[in-house]
Amino acid sequence: MKGLVGFGKKQDCVLVIRDSDVVLEALREVLDGAPERERAGLERALAVVGGVAGADEGPLRAAWVRKRLAGVGFAGDVGSVAAIKALRQAEPDLSLLAAVQLQRDAVAHPA
């Protein structure tokens, strides 16, 4: 996503958009009126969504980076210059600055 920040200098902003709280509430509502045969599956879904809802953004961005790198066949060091090049190959609209920031998340949060 592109945004204008500062004195007309264009910078990339990477946002993590999560609406897991909406999904959690919907699952709770469905679970309240669910027949017994559906309850186990809904309870499992509620547990999975609840686990993801509490995740920090850094690890989510790191996982996104690893998926994009794997998608272009990159299997090297995530902290390397080659990783930044591969990430920008996978996502051509990423600026160098955004790619470096995302790489830092991937290095800080190993798989």
N, C-alpha and C positions, 0 to 999 in steps of 0.2 A: 504494500500500500504506500503510495506516495503522499507526502504531506509537506506543507511549507512551514518551516521553522526558522525563527531568527530573522535575519536581514535578507529575506528572499532566497536564502540558500536552501536548495531542495535536499531533503534527507529521506532515507527509507525508514519506515516504522514497521516493526514486526509485531503484530498483535496476536495474542492467543484468545480466541473467542470460545467461551464455554457457556453453555446453557444447561449444564448438568443439574442445576437446582430445579429447573423446570421439569426435566425428565424425572428426577427423583420424586417430585410432588405428584406427577402424573402416575408414576408407578405405585405410589402409596395409595392414591385414590382408587386405582384399579384393584389393588390388593384388598382394600377394605370390603369391596363387594364381590370378590372372586369366589367361585365355587372351590371346594376343597381340592379337587383334582388339578386345579391350575395354580394353587397357592405355592407349591414348592418351586416351580419355575419362576414365578414372579418374585418370590423371596430371594432367589439366587440372582435374578436380574437386578434387584434393588441393592444387593450386596456389591455386585460388580460396579454398578454406576456410583454407588457411595464411595467405593475405593478410588475411582477415577476422579470424582468430584473434589477430593481433598488433595490432589496432586499439585505440586508447585509448578509454576510456568517454566522454570529453567529446565527441569527434566523433560517436560513435554516438547519444548523447542529442541532439546538434544535428541530426542527420539525422532522428531521430524527430520532433523539433519541426517541422522543415520539412515533413515528410509530413503531420502533423496540420494544420498551417496551410493547406497546399495542399488538403487534404480539405474544408475549410470555405470554400474560395475566397479565402483571404487572399493578396494579392500585394504588400502594402506592405512597409514597413521592419520587419525582424524585431526591431529594438531599440525599437520604439514601444510605447506604451500600448495601441494598437489591436491589436498582435500578442498581447499578454497576454490581452486580452479574447477574441480569436479562438481562442487556445489553450485557454482555459477553456471556450469554447463547444464546441470539438472534444472536450474531455475534461472534462466537468462535475464530476467528482470531484476534480479538482486544486484544491488550495488556492491562494490568491494567492501565498503564499510559494514553493510548489513551482513554480508557473508562472513566477515571476520567476527562480528558480534555473535552470530549464530554458532560459528566454530568454537568460540570461547565457551558457550553453553555446553556444547557437545564434549569438550575437553573436561569441563568442570563436573559433568554428570555422566561418567562412563556407564556403558550398558551393563 
